[in-house]
Amino acid sequence: MKNTLSILLIFLSISAFSQEKKESPLSDKISYNIYGFMRCESYYDSYKGVNASMDNYYLFPLYKGLDASGDQINQQGDVNSTAMATRIGLIMKGPEVLNAKTSATIETDFSGISSAYAGELRLRKAFIKMDWKNSSLLFGQNWHPFYNGHSKFYPKVGGLNTGSPFNPFNRSPQIDFNYRYGKLSASATALYENQYCSKGFYSGSGYSDNMAKRNAVIPEMVLGLNYNSEKITAGIAGQFNVIKPIDITDKNYSTDELNTSFATMAFLGYNSGKLYILAKGMIGENISNMTIIGGYGVKNYNENTGEMTYTNYTSYSTFFNVVYGGKIQFGLFAGISGNMGTGDALYKFNNYTGTLPVTEKNFCTLGLMPNMKNVYRISPHVTYKNKNINFIAEYEMTAANYGTGNFNFEDGLYDDTVKAINHRLALTVMFLF
């Protein structure tokens, strides 16, 4: 609570300070702008799911098996009302440095980093940017390039999940260089991990969530190419990533084995004022750090030293988003994401019991629901806008097919699936400033 009040006081102090005459020559060249919104929402879910912020950020229904009467355990209703998605940001514009316009942005909200810490401040953005005539350089935490392709096009929906787990959702510390030539722009980005992390086989004290990426040393690399006109934006990007799933084996041997992965993304957006359209698709290996289902598993295991090699699950994701209107807007989001299996056969550990469902306890796979075959969503919404107030009503149907039956170690998939479906009704009121 003290940290929350301190940060709010800092924002308010800067806002008040910016209205006063400044005596420092440097301060005279810095301008401030505070932005954000108050967001109050109430929502009903018919199926408990994988979520953050007390289900405010809902991904998909979580299948946990059947009860004694044969009903799905998590198929239970849940209602909540929160204001924790309230957001505040500060943009500071400074003097020219090295012939570049300089600026800095910091943004936070009260959603917390997980449901266990819901209601606490978290860091969303914190970056410094230098802008030249045809290029820019950014240092700090910002959206992953796969989120919006260095454009203003991202899913416009009512929910806080912003199209996850179909649109890549990730904010990461990064260094990003962007070069513009007419309507074309090219970008190169080097990223590490903070809140959205690749999983590793680390446990115990002294290990942070991003240890698999930190120990790999090599940054995640993304190259992108965008086309921007008055109404149309299109882009493609490719990603290369390396993680180190473990540094000390269960036999107490040091290991330097890395797991590498690749991904690609393409999108097309159209915005004519009243009509907004966005279509996007991606395919990649071990992209769970972008909140896409899948991950990786153990391919080989040395019984003497505990050393392992790895194989990735390949996942795909695609969605279509359309919004039309002015003061009253109607929108529709439809997406599907699927797990295509591993590139190589998984290692069958000696302690595998043959019981189902197969979990990390009896063979080694990590990621975001690697046991899920696919997940899809249909979500219409309507928004009424009146000056700085928005009223949003949304229905969201998300269905997930979880693997069941016999497990195939050759591709990491199951012979059959069981479906879990969530129906969400949400009402949101926003005050924008």
Backbone torsions as a table, in degrees:
resi	resn	phi	psi	omega
1	MET	NA	-39.7	178.6
2	LYS	-63.2	-41.5	179.1
3	ASN	-63.6	-40.7	179.1
4	THR	-61.1	-48.4	-179.8
5	LEU	-63.8	-38.2	-179.6
6	SER	-62.2	-45.5	-178.3
7	ILE	-67.0	-41.0	178.1
8	LEU	-62.4	-40.4	178.2
9	LEU	-64.0	-36.4	177.9
10	ILE	-62.9	-47.0	178.6
11	PHE	-59.6	-46.2	-179.0
12	LEU	-65.7	-37.4	179.2
13	SER	-65.4	-41.8	179.4
14	ILE	-64.9	-41.1	179.4
15	SER	-60.9	-45.6	179.7
16	ALA	-66.8	-39.4	-178.9
17	PHE	-63.5	-35.2	-177.6
18	SER	-68.8	-19.0	179.2
19	GLN	-85.6	-12.2	-177.4
20	GLU	-98.4	160.7	176.1
21	LYS	-72.2	134.4	-176.4
22	LYS	-105.0	142.5	-177.8
23	GLU	-93.5	-26.9	-179.0
24	SER	-72.3	131.9	178.4
25	PRO	-57.8	-35.8	-179.9
26	LEU	-71.3	-42.1	-179.9
27	SER	-63.2	-30.7	179.3
28	ASP	-62.6	-22.0	-176.7
29	LYS	-100.9	8.4	179.4
30	ILE	-113.9	128.0	176.6
31	SER	-113.4	154.4	-175.1
32	TYR	-126.9	144.9	175.5
33	ASN	-143.1	119.8	177.5
34	ILE	-97.5	135.9	-179.2
35	TYR	-139.7	170.2	176.5
36	GLY	148.1	-157.9	178.9
37	PHE	-161.9	154.8	165.4
38	MET	-93.6	130.6	-176.1
39	ARG	-129.6	116.2	179.2
40	CYS	-119.0	127.0	-176.2
41	GLU	-143.5	149.2	174.9
42	SER	-126.4	141.1	-175.0
43	TYR	-150.0	150.3	177.1
44	TYR	-121.0	133.1	174.0
45	ASP	-120.1	140.7	179.0
46	SER	-91.4	-10.8	-175.3
47	TYR	-144.5	125.9	179.4
48	LYS	-65.4	142.9	-171.2
49	GLY	-140.5	-175.6	172.1
50	VAL	-79.4	123.5	-169.5
51	ASN	-153.8	175.8	169.2
52	ALA	-140.5	163.0	177.3
53	SER	56.2	49.7	177.0
54	MET	55.4	47.2	179.1
55	ASP	72.8	-2.2	177.1
56	ASN	-58.5	-43.1	175.0
57	TYR	-100.1	97.9	-173.9
58	TYR	-105.8	127.2	179.3
59	LEU	-94.2	-63.5	-177.3
60	PHE	-162.4	160.6	178.5
61	PRO	-65.7	144.3	-177.4
62	LEU	-106.6	110.8	178.0
63	TYR	-79.6	125.4	-179.0
64	LYS	-124.7	21.6	177.3
65	GLY	95.7	-168.9	-175.8
66	LEU	-111.3	151.6	175.3
67	ASP	-86.2	-173.9	-175.3
68	ALA	-64.0	-23.5	-179.8
69	SER	-94.4	0.4	177.6
70	GLY	92.4	6.3	177.3
71	ASP	-90.6	151.2	178.0
72	GLN	-67.1	129.2	-172.6
73	ILE	-58.8	-42.9	-174.0
74	ASN	-88.7	4.1	179.6
75	GLN	-81.3	72.4	-177.5
76	GLN	-136.4	142.6	-178.9
77	GLY	-73.0	152.9	-178.5
78	ASP	-150.6	136.0	179.6
79	VAL	-126.8	141.3	176.6
80	ASN	-150.8	159.5	176.7
81	SER	-141.9	127.6	-176.0
82	THR	-142.9	165.7	169.8
83	ALA	-128.9	16.5	-172.1
84	MET	-73.5	-13.3	176.8
85	ALA	-81.1	2.3	175.1
86	THR	-53.3	134.1	-169.7
87	ARG	-127.8	145.7	175.1
88	ILE	-141.3	137.0	-179.5
89	GLY	-138.3	159.6	-179.0
90	LEU	-135.0	125.5	174.8
91	ILE	-111.2	127.5	178.1
92	MET	-117.6	127.5	177.4
93	LYS	-110.2	128.1	-175.2
94	GLY	-115.4	-172.3	-179.3
95	PRO	-74.2	167.5	178.4
96	GLU	-68.7	139.9	176.0
97	VAL	-133.9	124.0	-177.7
98	LEU	55.9	40.2	179.9
99	ASN	66.0	18.7	-179.8
100	ALA	-116.9	141.5	170.9
101	LYS	-71.6	135.5	-176.4
102	THR	-114.1	147.1	176.9
103	SER	-154.2	162.5	177.2
104	ALA	-142.7	142.6	-178.8
105	THR	-130.7	135.9	171.1
106	ILE	-133.0	135.7	-176.2
107	GLU	-141.9	138.9	-177.8
108	THR	-145.1	161.0	170.2
109	ASP	-145.2	-173.2	-173.0
110	PHE	-109.9	19.8	-174.7
111	SER	-77.4	-16.9	-177.8
112	GLY	74.2	172.0	-179.7
113	ILE	-92.2	-9.9	176.6
114	SER	-164.5	172.3	179.0
115	SER	-62.8	-28.0	179.3
116	ALA	-66.9	-24.2	-179.3
117	TYR	-119.6	28.8	-179.8
118	ALA	-61.8	141.5	-180.0
119	GLY	93.3	-7.6	179.2
120	GLU	-97.0	153.5	178.1
121	LEU	-64.8	142.7	173.3
122	ARG	-135.0	156.0	179.1
123	LEU	-86.2	120.1	175.5
124	ARG	-95.3	-57.4	179.8
125	LYS	-131.4	146.6	172.1
126	ALA	-161.6	97.2	-176.1
127	PHE	-146.2	156.4	174.3
128	ILE	-111.0	137.1	-177.4
129	LYS	-130.8	138.5	175.2
130	MET	-118.6	125.4	-175.6
131	ASP	-116.9	122.2	171.0
132	TRP	-103.7	-176.4	-177.0
133	LYS	-60.7	-43.8	-175.0
134	ASN	-121.5	8.1	-176.3
135	SER	-152.7	166.8	177.8
136	SER	-150.0	156.5	179.2
137	LEU	-136.5	127.8	-176.3
138	LEU	-121.7	135.9	177.0
139	PHE	-125.3	125.2	175.5
140	GLY	131.2	-164.8	-176.4
141	GLN	-94.1	127.3	-179.6
142	ASN	-152.2	-179.5	177.2
143	TRP	-61.2	144.0	172.8
144	HIS	-63.5	141.5	-179.4
145	PRO	-56.6	-26.6	179.3
146	PHE	-73.3	-16.6	-178.7
147	TYR	-66.4	-49.7	-177.2
148	ASN	-137.7	9.4	175.4
149	GLY	58.5	37.2	-178.8
150	HIS	57.4	37.6	178.6
151	SER	-137.4	-177.0	177.1
152	LYS	-94.3	10.4	-177.4
153	PHE	-95.6	116.3	174.8
154	TYR	-150.6	162.5	-176.2
155	PRO	-58.1	130.8	175.3
156	LYS	-104.0	102.0	-178.7
157	VAL	-133.6	176.3	178.7
158	GLY	-83.5	-31.5	-173.3
159	GLY	-78.8	156.9	179.3
160	LEU	-68.3	-21.2	-177.8
161	ASN	-68.5	-13.6	175.4
162	THR	50.3	42.3	176.1
163	GLY	88.8	2.7	176.7
164	SER	-73.0	147.2	6.0
165	PRO	-96.9	38.8	-178.6
166	PHE	-106.2	-35.1	170.7
167	ASN	-95.6	132.9	178.5
168	PRO	-54.9	124.8	-177.0
169	PHE	-120.3	111.1	-175.6
170	ASN	-167.3	132.0	167.8
171	ARG	-118.8	131.3	-173.0
172	SER	-141.8	151.9	169.0
173	PRO	-63.6	137.0	-172.0
174	GLN	-159.3	163.0	165.3
175	ILE	-121.4	121.1	-173.5
176	ASP	-125.6	128.9	176.0
177	PHE	-116.2	130.5	-178.3
178	ASN	-128.7	131.1	179.1
179	TYR	-121.4	130.5	-177.3
180	ARG	-110.9	135.9	175.7
181	TYR	-138.0	98.8	-176.2
182	GLY	65.6	-126.3	179.6
183	LYS	-88.1	-2.3	-180.0
184	LEU	-102.4	148.4	173.2
185	SER	-143.2	144.2	178.2
186	ALA	-123.2	144.4	-176.6
187	SER	-136.3	150.9	173.5
188	ALA	-135.3	127.5	-173.3
189	THR	-132.2	133.4	173.2
190	ALA	-113.5	124.8	-173.3
191	LEU	-127.7	151.4	165.9
192	TYR	-119.3	-168.0	-172.4
193	GLU	-123.5	149.0	178.7
194	ASN	-134.9	-79.5	-177.9
195	GLN	-90.5	-27.2	-178.1
196	TYR	-112.1	102.4	-164.1
197	CYS	-119.5	148.7	168.7
198	SER	-75.3	134.6	-177.1
199	LYS	-81.6	149.5	175.3
200	GLY	-134.8	173.7	179.7
201	PHE	-89.9	47.3	179.9
202	TYR	-101.5	142.4	177.4
203	SER	-150.5	160.3	179.3
204	GLY	95.5	176.2	-179.4
205	SER	-72.4	153.2	178.2
206	GLY	91.4	-4.6	179.5
207	TYR	-110.6	125.1	177.1
208	SER	-92.9	167.5	-177.5
209	ASP	-63.3	-27.7	-177.3
210	ASN	-97.2	20.6	-175.7
211	MET	-63.4	-36.1	-179.0
212	ALA	-61.1	-36.9	178.3
213	LYS	-78.9	-42.1	-179.2
214	ARG	-60.2	-42.9	-177.7
215	ASN	-71.6	-19.1	177.8
216	ALA	-74.6	-21.3	178.4
217	VAL	70.9	-49.6	-175.6
218	ILE	-68.0	129.7	179.6
219	PRO	-73.1	159.4	169.0
220	GLU	-71.2	135.7	-177.2
221	MET	-118.7	135.1	178.3
222	VAL	-132.5	128.8	173.5
223	LEU	-114.3	134.6	-177.2
224	GLY	-138.2	156.8	177.1
225	LEU	-138.1	126.9	-177.4
226	ASN	-123.7	149.5	169.9
227	TYR	-119.2	127.6	-177.4
228	ASN	-129.4	120.2	171.7
229	SER	-120.4	-170.8	-176.3
230	GLU	-62.4	-38.0	-175.6
231	LYS	-118.5	-22.1	-172.4
232	ILE	-117.2	136.5	172.5
233	THR	-132.2	134.6	177.4
234	ALA	-137.9	150.0	-178.6
235	GLY	-157.4	155.5	173.0
236	ILE	-135.3	153.5	178.7
237	ALA	-154.6	152.8	176.0
238	GLY	-129.0	146.5	-175.3
239	GLN	-128.0	142.3	172.8
240	PHE	-127.9	130.0	-176.6
241	ASN	-137.0	150.2	178.6
242	VAL	-136.0	132.5	172.8
243	ILE	-130.7	160.1	175.6
244	LYS	-116.8	97.0	-171.6
245	PRO	-61.6	-26.3	179.6
246	ILE	-156.6	148.0	178.5
247	ASP	-109.7	-29.3	176.8
248	ILE	-126.0	124.2	-176.0
249	THR	-75.3	171.6	178.0
250	ASP	-70.5	-7.8	174.4
251	LYS	-100.7	8.7	177.3
252	ASN	68.7	38.1	173.1
253	TYR	-110.1	139.9	172.9
254	SER	-71.1	144.5	179.6
255	THR	-139.9	143.4	179.7
256	ASP	-115.9	15.8	-176.9
257	GLU	-67.4	130.1	179.5
258	LEU	-108.8	159.8	172.3
259	ASN	-119.6	121.4	-179.3
260	THR	-106.1	152.2	-178.6
261	SER	-151.3	159.8	-179.1
262	PHE	-134.5	152.5	177.0
263	ALA	-152.4	157.1	176.3
264	THR	-141.1	151.8	-175.5
265	MET	-142.7	145.8	174.2
266	ALA	-143.3	145.6	179.0
267	PHE	-146.3	159.6	176.6
268	LEU	-140.6	125.7	-178.3
269	GLY	-127.1	147.0	178.2
270	TYR	-136.6	130.8	-179.1
271	ASN	-141.1	113.6	-178.9
272	SER	-116.5	20.3	-177.1
273	GLY	103.7	-78.9	179.0
274	LYS	-83.8	-23.5	-176.7
275	LEU	-111.8	126.4	179.5
276	TYR	-127.4	124.4	-179.9
277	ILE	-131.9	136.4	176.9
278	LEU	-141.9	126.9	174.3
279	ALA	-125.6	138.2	-173.8
280	LYS	-150.7	148.0	176.4
281	GLY	-147.9	150.0	176.1
282	MET	-149.9	156.6	174.6
283	ILE	-144.3	139.6	-176.7
284	GLY	-171.3	172.7	179.9
285	GLU	-105.5	135.6	175.4
286	ASN	46.1	59.8	-178.4
287	ILE	-107.2	28.7	179.4
288	SER	-66.5	-23.3	176.6
289	ASN	-68.4	-11.8	174.4
290	MET	-100.2	16.1	179.4
291	THR	63.3	39.9	173.4
292	ILE	-115.8	138.1	-176.8
293	ILE	-62.0	153.3	-179.3
294	GLY	126.5	-155.2	-179.2
295	GLY	151.7	-135.9	180.0
296	TYR	-155.6	170.8	179.0
297	GLY	-146.7	176.7	-178.5
298	VAL	-84.8	126.6	179.0
299	LYS	-93.0	-44.5	179.3
300	ASN	-134.0	148.2	-179.9
301	TYR	-139.7	126.2	178.1
302	ASN	-87.2	112.6	-175.7
303	GLU	-64.8	-22.9	-177.9
304	ASN	-85.7	-42.7	-174.9
305	THR	-105.7	-18.2	-176.0
306	GLY	81.5	3.7	179.4
307	GLU	-68.8	146.6	-176.1
308	MET	-132.5	151.2	165.5
309	THR	-117.3	167.5	-165.5
310	TYR	-133.5	158.2	173.4
311	THR	-135.8	141.3	-174.5
312	ASN	-95.0	145.3	163.2
313	TYR	-77.0	138.7	172.3
314	THR	-99.4	128.8	-178.1
315	SER	-124.9	153.5	175.4
316	TYR	-127.4	158.0	177.0
317	SER	-154.6	138.4	177.9
318	THR	-150.5	150.5	178.0
319	PHE	-152.7	163.8	175.7
320	PHE	-133.0	133.6	-176.2
321	ASN	-135.3	127.4	177.9
322	VAL	-134.7	138.1	177.0
323	VAL	-136.1	134.4	179.7
324	TYR	-136.9	139.5	174.4
325	GLY	134.1	177.7	177.9
326	GLY	-120.5	-94.8	178.0
327	LYS	-66.3	-36.5	172.1
328	ILE	-113.8	124.8	-177.5
329	GLN	-119.7	140.5	174.5
330	PHE	-116.2	133.2	-177.2
331	GLY	-133.7	155.8	177.0
332	LEU	-141.8	134.5	175.0
333	PHE	-124.4	132.9	175.6
334	ALA	-138.3	127.1	-177.2
335	GLY	-145.8	157.2	175.2
336	ILE	-144.9	141.5	177.4
337	SER	-137.0	141.4	-175.9
338	GLY	-142.2	158.3	179.2
339	ASN	-106.2	119.9	-175.7
340	MET	-96.3	0.3	177.0
341	GLY	97.0	176.5	-177.1
342	THR	-86.4	154.8	178.4
343	GLY	-74.1	-29.7	179.0
344	ASP	-130.2	166.2	179.6
345	ALA	-67.3	145.2	176.9
346	LEU	-83.7	150.9	178.5
347	TYR	-76.9	134.7	178.8
348	LYS	-97.3	108.1	-176.1
349	PHE	-73.8	154.9	-176.8
350	ASN	-63.2	-28.3	-177.5
351	ASN	-88.8	10.6	175.6
352	TYR	-68.7	125.3	-172.2
353	THR	-93.8	-14.1	-176.8
354	GLY	87.1	-3.6	178.6
355	THR	-83.4	158.8	-178.7
356	LEU	-124.8	153.0	2.1
357	PRO	-76.5	150.5	177.1
358	VAL	-71.1	133.7	-178.1
359	THR	-130.6	177.7	179.2
360	GLU	-63.8	-16.8	-176.9
361	LYS	-76.0	-21.7	-179.8
362	ASN	-120.1	-7.0	163.6
363	PHE	-159.6	155.1	-165.4
364	CYS	-93.6	103.7	166.2
365	THR	-132.8	146.2	179.7
366	LEU	-137.0	155.6	176.8
367	GLY	143.6	-153.5	176.7
368	LEU	-107.0	99.6	178.9
369	MET	49.8	60.1	176.0
370	PRO	-64.2	-13.9	176.7
371	ASN	-86.5	4.8	178.7
372	MET	-93.9	132.7	178.2
373	LYS	-77.5	-50.1	177.8
374	ASN	-162.4	167.0	177.9
375	VAL	-146.8	141.3	179.9
376	TYR	-141.7	159.9	-175.9
377	ARG	-146.0	143.1	168.3
378	ILE	-127.6	127.5	-171.9
379	SER	-145.8	100.3	172.0
380	PRO	-89.5	152.1	176.0
381	HIS	-149.0	159.5	174.7
382	VAL	-131.1	138.6	-178.0
383	THR	-126.5	133.0	172.4
384	TYR	-110.9	121.7	-177.8
385	LYS	-110.9	129.1	175.8
386	ASN	-138.5	100.8	-176.9
387	LYS	57.7	-115.7	-176.2
388	ASN	-100.4	13.3	178.7
389	ILE	-111.7	131.9	174.4
390	ASN	-118.5	133.9	171.6
391	PHE	-114.6	125.2	-174.1
392	ILE	-127.5	131.6	172.6
393	ALA	-121.7	130.9	-175.5
394	GLU	-139.7	140.1	168.9
395	TYR	-113.1	132.9	-176.5
396	GLU	-132.7	116.5	175.3
397	MET	-107.7	117.8	179.6
398	THR	-123.0	125.6	-178.9
399	ALA	-121.4	134.0	-179.9
400	ALA	-124.7	133.8	176.5
401	ASN	-104.2	109.9	-179.1
402	TYR	-93.9	145.1	179.3
403	GLY	-67.0	140.4	176.6
404	THR	-149.7	169.7	-177.2
405	GLY	83.3	-150.2	-177.8
406	ASN	-72.7	138.9	178.5
407	PHE	-97.2	133.0	-179.1
408	ASN	-101.0	110.4	-179.4
409	PHE	-70.7	-14.1	-179.4
410	GLU	-70.5	-33.5	-179.4
411	ASP	-133.0	3.6	176.5
412	GLY	73.5	16.7	-179.0
413	LEU	-114.5	172.3	-178.0
414	TYR	-108.8	161.0	179.4
415	ASP	-73.6	-28.0	-174.5
416	ASP	-140.8	173.6	179.6
417	THR	-136.4	159.0	171.5
418	VAL	-126.4	137.5	-172.3
419	LYS	-98.8	136.8	172.2
420	ALA	-121.9	131.2	-174.8
421	ILE	-125.7	132.3	174.5
422	ASN	-115.8	135.9	172.6
423	HIS	-112.7	120.3	-179.7
424	ARG	-114.7	134.0	171.0
425	LEU	-117.5	127.2	-175.0
426	ALA	-136.7	138.6	174.2
427	LEU	-121.9	129.9	-174.8
428	THR	-132.7	139.2	173.4
429	VAL	-123.2	129.3	-178.7
430	MET	-126.3	137.7	172.3
431	PHE	-113.5	111.1	-175.4
432	LEU	-97.0	141.0	178.4
433	PHE	-141.9	NA	NA
